[in-house]
Amino acid sequence: MGNNAYPYQHQDSDSGFGLGAWLIGLLIGAAGGVTLGLLTAPKSGKELRGELKEGAMNLPDRCSELMDDTLDLYASGVNYAQLAVEEQTMRVKRAVAAGKLAAAKKREELDYSSSSVLPFQHN
């Protein structure tokens, strides 16, 4: 068997399927479901054709609204991520500044303690 111990193993990088194929499948399935639902509904052919025509005419507007909502959601997510990164950056900058200040104070204390000579000490 060698390297092909699992010959039916799914490989994402070689499959060629992605989000686009998934969305197309979703749209085809949704259209089929709507069509089947309308065809089995207890309405006359004239009413059904009118509703199908109206639905088809409203489809571009509904798709546009869905796309706008999706883009708004995406923009909100990007904005949230950007704010989170900025907040973490400020926290790191404050921590570094506090560390530098603490190091400077300790250096000053060490310099002061080493420069002061007690009366019983000899240089």
C-alpha positions in Angstrom: 0.0 0.0 0.0 2.9 2.4 0.8 1.8 6.0 1.2 -1.8 5.4 0.1 -2.9 3.7 3.2 -6.1 5.7 3.0 -6.9 6.0 -0.8 -10.1 7.8 -0.3 -8.7 10.5 2.0 -9.9 14.0 1.2 -7.1 16.4 0.4 -8.1 20.1 0.5 -5.2 21.5 -1.4 -5.7 19.2 -4.4 -9.5 19.0 -4.5 -10.0 22.4 -6.2 -13.3 22.9 -4.3 -13.6 26.0 -2.2 -16.1 28.5 -1.0 -17.2 29.4 -4.5 -18.3 25.8 -5.3 -20.0 25.5 -1.9 -22.0 28.7 -2.6 -23.0 27.6 -6.0 -24.2 24.3 -4.6 -26.1 26.2 -1.9 -27.8 28.4 -4.5 -28.7 25.5 -6.8 -30.1 23.6 -3.8 -32.1 26.6 -2.6 -33.5 27.2 -6.0 -34.5 23.6 -6.4 -36.1 23.6 -3.0 -38.1 26.8 -3.7 -39.2 25.4 -7.1 -40.3 22.1 -5.6 -42.2 23.9 -2.8 -44.0 26.2 -5.2 -44.9 23.3 -7.5 -46.4 21.3 -4.7 -48.3 24.2 -3.3 -52.1 24.1 -3.6 -52.5 27.0 -6.1 -53.6 27.3 -9.6 -51.1 27.5 -12.4 -51.8 31.1 -13.1 -51.2 32.1 -9.4 -48.1 30.0 -9.3 -46.7 31.5 -12.5 -47.4 35.0 -11.2 -45.6 34.2 -8.0 -42.6 32.7 -9.8 -42.4 35.7 -12.1 -42.6 38.1 -9.1 -40.0 36.1 -7.2 -37.7 36.1 -10.2 -38.1 39.8 -10.6 -37.3 40.4 -6.9 -34.3 38.0 -6.9 -31.7 40.6 -7.9 -32.8 43.0 -5.2 -32.8 40.3 -2.6 -29.3 39.2 -3.7 -28.1 42.8 -3.6 -29.5 43.1 0.0 -27.8 39.9 1.0 -24.5 41.0 -0.5 -24.8 44.4 1.3 -25.5 42.7 4.6 -22.6 40.4 4.1 -20.2 43.2 3.3 -21.4 45.2 6.3 -20.8 42.2 8.5 -17.3 41.7 7.0 -16.5 45.4 7.5 -17.7 45.1 11.2 -15.5 42.1 11.7 -12.4 43.8 10.2 -13.1 46.9 12.3 -13.4 44.8 15.5 -10.2 43.0 14.7 -8.4 46.3 14.0 -9.5 47.8 17.3 -8.4 44.6 19.2 -5.0 44.8 17.6 -4.6 48.5 18.4 -5.7 47.8 22.0 -3.1 45.0 22.4 -0.5 47.2 20.8 -1.2 50.0 23.4 -1.0 47.4 26.2 2.4 46.2 25.0 3.7 49.8 24.6 2.6 50.7 28.2 4.2 47.5 29.5 7.5 48.3 27.8 7.4 51.9 29.1 6.7 50.7 32.6 9.6 48.2 32.3 12.0 50.9 31.1 10.9 53.2 33.9 11.4 50.4 36.5 14.8 49.6 35.0 15.9 53.2 35.2 14.8 53.5 38.8 16.7 50.3 39.8 19.8 51.6 37.9 19.5 54.9 39.8 19.2 53.0 43.1 22.2 50.9 42.3 24.3 53.9 41.3 23.3 55.8 44.4 24.0 52.9 46.7 27.4 52.2 45.1 28.5 55.8 45.1 27.7 56.5 48.8 30.5 55.5 51.0 29.9 54.8 54.6 32.3 56.2 57.2 33.7 52.8 58.1 34.3 51.8 54.4 37.5 52.4 52.6 37.8 53.4 48.9 
